Structures are given as structure tokens and as C-alpha cells.
Amino acid sequence: MIATLLAVLGTLAGATVTGLLQHFNSSRADRRQRESQRRAALLEALVELQGAIVGHREQQYLKISDRRAGVPDTREAREARYAARTRLTGALDRLHLLTDDPELLAAAQEARNAAVALGDAPLSQTDQVGQRARETHTHLRQVAARRLA
């Protein structure tokens, strides 16, 4: 009778341990999958942001080039600049929704601010302001690479 009771208790204990191990492994796999999805979303948001920064700078350089050549500003050119800035703002907002990493967000904000400053710079300072915009963009790329590594 005791042998039977011990056998039943052993079976129950084995089933309990097996169930706990399966639950632990399943939870760990779920966590890994969620982390992988978060990383992929963050990577996508960073690529979108960096593209938006470049697109905004491109529009600002076109404006600067036209000013230097004496070409008057047009409604279409302004609309293109506003659209580029809207994409930039949206991409930065998306990044903020995906992470609270202070170093990454600070680098992103700095790169955004430098890109926007290019459009407001006097013609005599566009080379220096443009260099700063490129440097902050590079810094964002480096911070993002470390964060995603």
C-alpha cells in the first residue's frame, strides 16, 4: 500500500515538475519573441527617422541653393518642405512611443533640431549649420547601433 502511494505521489510530482518546466520554457520563449518584435519595431522606427532627417535636410538644401541662385520660393517648394518636416515629426513621435532610452531619444532630438536649424540659418552660416546637422545625424546612427547591438 505504501509503495502504491509513493508511486502515485512520484507520478504527481513528476507531472507537476514537467508542467512547471513547460510553463517556464513557454514564458521564456514568449519573452524572447516579444523582445525580438520590439527590437524590429525600434530598428524600423530608427531607419524611418534617419530617412526623415535626411529628407528634411534635402529640402532645406534645395531652399538654400535656390536662395543663393536668386530663385524665388514657390508654393510647391514650401509644401515639399512642410511635408518633409511633418514626416520628421511623425518619425520622432513614433520613436518616443517605442522607447524611453534617454540617450537614444536625446540623440534623436538633437539630430532633429540640427536638421530644422538648417532651414533657419542665414546663408552665411549654412555650411557650419549643415556640418552640425550631419554630425548629429552620425551621432544618432552610432547611438542607435549601440542600442540595437
N, C-alpha and C positions, 0 to 999 in steps of 0.2 A: 504494500500500500504506500509506504514512504517512497519507494523507488518510483512508483507511478506519479505521485505528487511532485517529486523532484523533476521528473521528465516533463511534466506539464509546465511547471514553473520555468524550466530551462527553455522550453519552446516559446513560452510567452516572452521571456526576457530576450531571446534571440530575435523574435519578431519585432519587439519594441526597439531594440538597437538598430535593426535593419531599417525600420521606418524612420527613426531619427537620422540615420546616415543619409537616407534618400532625401529627406527634407532638407538637411544641411547642404547636400550637393546641389539640389534644385535651387535653393536660395542663392547659393554662391554663383551658379550659372546665370540666374536672373540678374544678379548684381553686375556681373561681367557684361551681360548683354546691354543693360541699361547704360553702363559706363561707356561702352563702345558706341551706342547711339548718341550719347551726349557729346562724345569726342567728335563724331562725324558731323553733328549739327554745329558744333563750335568751329570746326575746320571750314565748313561751308559758309558760316557767317563771317569768318575772318577773310576768306577769299572774296566774298561779296563786298566787304568793307574796303579791302585794299583796292579792288577794282573800282569802287565808287570814288575813292580818294583820287586815283589816277584819272578817272573820267572828269572829276571836278577840276583838277589841275589842268587837264587838257583844254577845257572850256575857258579857263582863266588865261591860259597862254594864248589862245586864239584871240581873246579880247585884247590882251596886251599887244599882240602882233598887229591887230587892226588899228589900235590907237597909235602905235608907232608909225604906221603907214598912212595915217590920216583917214582911215576908212571909218565912216560914221557907223554907230551902233544901230542894229536893226531889231525889230520886234522878235524875229525868228531867232536871232543870236541870243537875245535875253531869255527867250523861252527855253532854249537849249541849256543855258547856264542855270536857270531855275530848276529845270528837270534834273540836271546833274547834282545840284545841291540837295534836292529832295531825295534822290537815291542815296546820297551820302548820309543824310539824316536818318533815313529808314534803316540803312545798314548798321549805323551806330546804335540805333534803338534796339535792333534785333540782337546785337552783341550783348547789350545790357540785360536783355531778357534771358540770355543763356548762361551768363557767368557773373560772379561777383568778385572775380580776381582783381584786386586793386591795381596791381602792376600792369596787367593787360588793359584794363579799362583806362588807366591814366595814359598809357602809350597810345591807345586808340583816340582818346580825346585830344591829345597833343597833336597827333597827325592830322586829325580833322581840323583843328584850329589853325594849324600852319597852312593847310590847303586853302581854307577860307581866307586867311590873311593875304594870300597871293592876289586875290581879286581886288583887295582894298589898298594894295601897296602903290605908292607913287611910282611912275615909270622909272625914276632914277634909282629905286630900291628893289626893283623886281628880281634882279639877279641874286641879291642876298636873300630875299624872302623866298625865292624859288629854291635856293640851296637849302635853306632851313626846312622847307616842305619836303624835299627829297630825303634829308637826314632823318626827320621824324618818321617818315614812311619806312625807311630802312630800320629804324629802331623798333617800330611796331612789328615788322617782319621778324626781327630777332627775338623779341619777347614772345610772339606767337609761336615761333618754332620751339622755344624752350618749354612753353606751356603744353604744347602738343607732343613733345618728346616722351 
